[in-house]
Amino acid sequence: MNTQARRGFWREAIALDGSVTPQVVPQVVFFGVLSGLICLAAWLAGKYDVDISLAVTPFELAGGVLGLLLILRTNAGYDRWWEARKLWGGIVNQSRNLTINALSYGRNRSHLVLRLSGIALALGN
């Protein structure tokens, strides 16, 4: 559990200490400058009637293939998550049933109940 006090969204979003921001900012600046240079080159080429256009078809095909790949990976990840959720629900239900039976038939009930709840906590971590 996170023990740090919340400081508010904008303070945490702008914070540099313990953040990924110092690692990301140089890449963001580099690609921002690169895109600015590309826009400048396109503007200059348009001003002097130079054609620097690219065919769109390869990018459309690559976009479609990458979209399908992303969908398949997302569905596979969701299926794994759903299967884990079902298994975890089964563990919780079985430990609950075992605890109910232990409370019904056991002598040292509190000690056993603590051990049974510890099983689910240990598996969760």
FIROLO-248298 format. One record per residue: x, y, z of N, C-alpha, C in turn; chain; residue in one letter. Coordinates in steps of 0.2 Angstrom, whole numbers, plus 5000, padded with zeros to 4 digits. Each point is the difference from the previous one (the first is absolute). Layout:
# residues N
((X, Y, Z), (X, Y, Z), (X, Y, Z), "A", "A")
...
# end
This chain:
# residues 125
((5004, 4994, 5000), (4996, 5006, 5000), (5004, 5006, 5000), "A", "M")
((4998, 5005, 4996), (5004, 5006, 5000), (4999, 5005, 5006), "A", "N")
((5006, 5001, 5004), (4999, 5004, 5006), (5001, 5007, 4999), "A", "T")
((5002, 5002, 4994), (5001, 5008, 4998), (4994, 5003, 5000), "A", "Q")
((5000, 5007, 5003), (4994, 5004, 5000), (4999, 5003, 4993), "A", "A")
((4994, 5000, 4998), (4998, 5003, 4993), (5001, 5007, 5001), "A", "R")
((5003, 5003, 4994), (5001, 5007, 5000), (4996, 5004, 4995), "A", "R")
((4996, 4996, 4997), (4995, 5003, 4995), (5003, 4998, 4993), "A", "G")
((4996, 5000, 4995), (5001, 4998, 4993), (5006, 5004, 4997), "A", "F")
((4999, 5006, 5000), (5005, 5004, 4996), (5007, 5000, 5003), "A", "W")
((5000, 5000, 5007), (5006, 5000, 5003), (5004, 4994, 4999), "A", "R")
((4996, 4994, 5000), (5003, 4994, 4998), (5002, 4999, 4993), "A", "E")
((4996, 5003, 4995), (5001, 5000, 4993), (5006, 5004, 4998), "A", "A")
((5002, 5005, 5004), (5005, 5005, 4998), (5007, 4998, 5004), "A", "I")
((4999, 4996, 5005), (5006, 4998, 5005), (5005, 4997, 4996), "A", "A")
((5006, 5002, 5001), (5006, 4997, 4997), (5003, 4994, 5004), "A", "L")
((4999, 5001, 5007), (5003, 4995, 5004), (4996, 4994, 5000), "A", "D")
((5004, 4994, 4999), (4996, 4994, 5000), (4996, 4999, 4994), "A", "G")
((5001, 5004, 4994), (4996, 5000, 4995), (5003, 4997, 4993), "A", "S")
((4997, 4998, 4995), (5003, 4998, 4994), (5001, 5006, 4995), "A", "V")
((4997, 5006, 5003), (5001, 5006, 4995), (5007, 5002, 4998), "A", "T")
((5005, 5000, 5005), (5007, 5002, 4997), (5002, 4995, 4995), "A", "P")
((4998, 4994, 5000), (5002, 4995, 4995), (4996, 5001, 4993), "A", "Q")
((4994, 5003, 5000), (4996, 5000, 4994), (5001, 5007, 4997), "A", "V")
((5001, 5005, 5004), (5000, 5007, 4997), (5006, 5000, 4994), "A", "V")
((5006, 4998, 5001), (5004, 5000, 4994), (4998, 4997, 4993), "A", "P")
((4996, 4995, 5001), (4997, 4996, 4994), (4995, 5004, 4997), "A", "Q")
((4996, 5003, 5004), (4994, 5004, 4998), (5003, 5006, 4997), "A", "V")
((5005, 5004, 5002), (5003, 5006, 4997), (5003, 4998, 4993), "A", "V")
((5004, 4994, 5000), (5003, 4998, 4994), (4995, 4999, 4994), "A", "F")
((4994, 4996, 5002), (4995, 4999, 4995), (4996, 5006, 4998), "A", "F")
((4999, 5004, 5005), (4997, 5007, 4998), (5004, 5004, 4995), "A", "G")
((5006, 5000, 5002), (5005, 5004, 4995), (5000, 4997, 4993), "A", "V")
((5000, 4993, 5000), (5001, 4996, 4994), (4993, 5001, 4996), "A", "L")
((4994, 5000, 5003), (4994, 5001, 4997), (5000, 5007, 4997), "A", "S")
((5002, 5005, 5004), (5000, 5007, 4998), (5005, 5001, 4993), "A", "G")
((5005, 4996, 5000), (5005, 5001, 4994), (4996, 4996, 4994), "A", "L")
((4997, 4995, 5001), (4996, 4997, 4995), (4995, 5004, 4997), "A", "I")
((4996, 5004, 5005), (4995, 5004, 4998), (5003, 5006, 4996), "A", "C")
((5006, 5003, 5002), (5003, 5005, 4997), (5002, 4998, 4993), "A", "L")
((5003, 4994, 4999), (5002, 4997, 4994), (4994, 5000, 4995), "A", "A")
((4994, 4997, 5002), (4994, 4999, 4996), (4998, 5007, 4998), "A", "A")
((5000, 5005, 5005), (4998, 5007, 4998), (5004, 5003, 4995), "A", "W")
((5007, 4999, 5000), (5004, 5003, 4995), (5000, 4996, 4994), "A", "L")
((4998, 4994, 5000), (4999, 4996, 4994), (4994, 5002, 4996), "A", "A")
((4995, 5001, 5004), (4994, 5003, 4997), (5000, 5007, 4997), "A", "G")
((5004, 5004, 5003), (5002, 5007, 4998), (5003, 5000, 4993), "A", "K")
((5005, 4995, 4999), (5004, 5000, 4994), (4997, 4995, 4995), "A", "Y")
((4994, 4997, 5001), (4997, 4995, 4996), (5004, 4994, 4999), "A", "D")
((5003, 4997, 5005), (5004, 4994, 5000), (4995, 4995, 5003), "A", "V")
((5000, 4994, 4997), (4995, 4995, 5002), (5004, 4995, 5004), "A", "D")
((4999, 5000, 5007), (5003, 4995, 5004), (4995, 4995, 5004), "A", "I")
((4995, 4999, 4996), (4994, 4996, 5003), (5002, 4993, 5000), "A", "S")
((4997, 4996, 5004), (5001, 4992, 5000), (4993, 4997, 4999), "A", "L")
((5001, 4994, 4997), (4994, 4996, 4999), (4997, 4998, 5006), "A", "A")
((4993, 5000, 5001), (4997, 4999, 5006), (4998, 4993, 5001), "A", "V")
((5000, 4996, 4995), (4998, 4993, 5000), (5004, 4996, 5005), "A", "T")
((5007, 5000, 5000), (5003, 4996, 5004), (4999, 5001, 5008), "A", "P")
((4999, 5007, 5001), (4998, 5002, 5007), (4993, 4997, 5002), "A", "F")
((4995, 5000, 4995), (4994, 4998, 5002), (5000, 4992, 5001), "A", "E")
((5004, 4996, 4996), (5000, 4993, 5001), (5004, 4999, 5007), "A", "L")
((5005, 5003, 5001), (5004, 4999, 5006), (4995, 5002, 5006), "A", "A")
((4996, 5005, 5000), (4996, 5002, 5005), (4995, 4995, 5001), "A", "G")
((4997, 4997, 4995), (4995, 4995, 5001), (5003, 4994, 5003), "A", "G")
((5006, 4998, 4998), (5003, 4994, 5003), (5002, 5001, 5007), "A", "V")
((5002, 5006, 5002), (5002, 5002, 5007), (4994, 5000, 5004), "A", "L")
((4994, 5003, 4997), (4994, 5000, 5004), (4997, 4993, 5002), "A", "G")
((5001, 4995, 4995), (4998, 4993, 5001), (5004, 4997, 5006), "A", "L")
((5007, 5001, 4999), (5004, 4997, 5005), (4999, 5003, 5007), "A", "L")
((4998, 5007, 5000), (4999, 5003, 5007), (4993, 4997, 5003), "A", "L")
((4995, 4999, 4996), (4994, 4997, 5002), (5001, 4993, 5002), "A", "I")
((5004, 4996, 4997), (5001, 4993, 5002), (5004, 5000, 5007), "A", "L")
((5005, 5004, 5000), (5004, 5000, 5006), (4995, 5002, 5006), "A", "R")
((4996, 5005, 4999), (4996, 5003, 5005), (4995, 4995, 5002), "A", "T")
((4997, 4996, 4996), (4995, 4995, 5001), (5004, 4994, 5004), "A", "N")
((5006, 4998, 4998), (5003, 4995, 5004), (5002, 5002, 5007), "A", "A")
((5002, 5006, 5001), (5001, 5003, 5007), (4994, 5000, 5004), "A", "G")
((4994, 5002, 4997), (4994, 5000, 5004), (4998, 4993, 5001), "A", "Y")
((5001, 4995, 4996), (4998, 4993, 5001), (5004, 4998, 5006), "A", "D")
((5007, 5001, 5000), (5004, 4998, 5006), (4998, 5003, 5007), "A", "R")
((4998, 5007, 4999), (4997, 5003, 5006), (4994, 4997, 5003), "A", "W")
((4995, 4999, 4995), (4994, 4997, 5002), (5001, 4993, 5003), "A", "W")
((5004, 4996, 4997), (5002, 4993, 5003), (5002, 5001, 5007), "A", "E")
((5005, 5005, 5001), (5003, 5001, 5007), (4995, 5002, 5005), "A", "A")
((4995, 5004, 4997), (4995, 5003, 5005), (4995, 4994, 5002), "A", "R")
((4999, 4995, 4995), (4995, 4995, 5002), (5004, 4995, 5005), "A", "K")
((5006, 4999, 4999), (5004, 4996, 5004), (5000, 5003, 5007), "A", "L")
((5002, 5006, 5000), (5000, 5004, 5007), (4993, 4999, 5003), "A", "W")
((4995, 5001, 4997), (4993, 5000, 5003), (4999, 4993, 5002), "A", "G")
((5002, 4995, 4997), (5000, 4993, 5003), (5004, 4999, 5006), "A", "G")
((5006, 5003, 5000), (5004, 4999, 5006), (4996, 5004, 5006), "A", "I")
((4998, 5006, 4999), (4996, 5003, 5005), (4994, 4996, 5003), "A", "V")
((4996, 4998, 4995), (4994, 4996, 5002), (5002, 4994, 5004), "A", "N")
((5005, 4996, 4998), (5002, 4994, 5003), (5003, 5001, 5007), "A", "Q")
((5003, 5006, 5001), (5003, 5002, 5006), (4994, 5002, 5005), "A", "S")
((4995, 5003, 4997), (4994, 5002, 5004), (4997, 4994, 5002), "A", "R")
((4999, 4995, 4996), (4996, 4994, 5002), (5004, 4996, 5005), "A", "N")
((5007, 5000, 4999), (5004, 4996, 5005), (4999, 5004, 5007), "A", "L")
((5000, 5006, 5000), (5000, 5004, 5006), (4993, 4999, 5003), "A", "T")
((4995, 5000, 4996), (4993, 4998, 5003), (5000, 4994, 5003), "A", "I")
((5003, 4995, 4997), (5000, 4993, 5003), (5004, 5000, 5006), "A", "N")
((5006, 5003, 5000), (5004, 5000, 5006), (4997, 5004, 5006), "A", "A")
((4996, 5005, 4999), (4996, 5003, 5005), (4995, 4995, 5003), "A", "L")
((4997, 4996, 4995), (4995, 4996, 5002), (5002, 4994, 5005), "A", "S")
((5006, 4997, 4998), (5002, 4994, 5003), (5007, 5000, 5004), "A", "Y")
((5004, 5005, 4999), (5006, 5001, 5003), (5000, 5002, 5008), "A", "G")
((5005, 4998, 5003), (5000, 5003, 5007), (5004, 5006, 5001), "A", "R")
((5006, 5001, 4997), (5004, 5006, 5001), (4998, 5004, 4994), "A", "N")
((4994, 5003, 5000), (4998, 5003, 4994), (5004, 5007, 4998), "A", "R")
((5001, 5004, 5004), (5003, 5006, 4998), (5007, 4999, 4997), "A", "S")
((5004, 4996, 5003), (5006, 4998, 4997), (5000, 4997, 4993), "A", "H")
((4995, 4996, 4999), (4999, 4997, 4993), (4998, 5005, 4995), "A", "L")
((4995, 5004, 5002), (4997, 5005, 4996), (5006, 5005, 4997), "A", "V")
((5004, 5002, 5005), (5006, 5004, 4998), (5005, 4997, 4995), "A", "L")
((5001, 4994, 5001), (5004, 4996, 4996), (4997, 4999, 4993), "A", "R")
((4993, 4999, 5000), (4997, 4999, 4993), (5000, 5007, 4996), "A", "L")
((4999, 5005, 5004), (5000, 5007, 4996), (5007, 5002, 4998), "A", "S")
((5005, 4997, 5004), (5007, 5001, 4998), (5001, 4997, 4993), "A", "G")
((4997, 4994, 4999), (5002, 4997, 4994), (4998, 5004, 4994), "A", "I")
((4994, 5003, 5000), (4998, 5004, 4994), (5004, 5006, 5000), "A", "A")
((5002, 5003, 5005), (5004, 5006, 5000), (5007, 4998, 4997), "A", "L")
((5003, 4994, 5002), (5006, 4998, 4998), (5000, 4999, 4992), "A", "A")
((4995, 4997, 4998), (4999, 4999, 4993), (4999, 5006, 4996), "A", "L")
((4997, 5005, 5003), (4999, 5007, 4996), (5006, 5004, 4999), "A", "G")
((5005, 4999, 5005), (5006, 5004, 4999), (5005, 4996, 4996), "A", "N")
# end
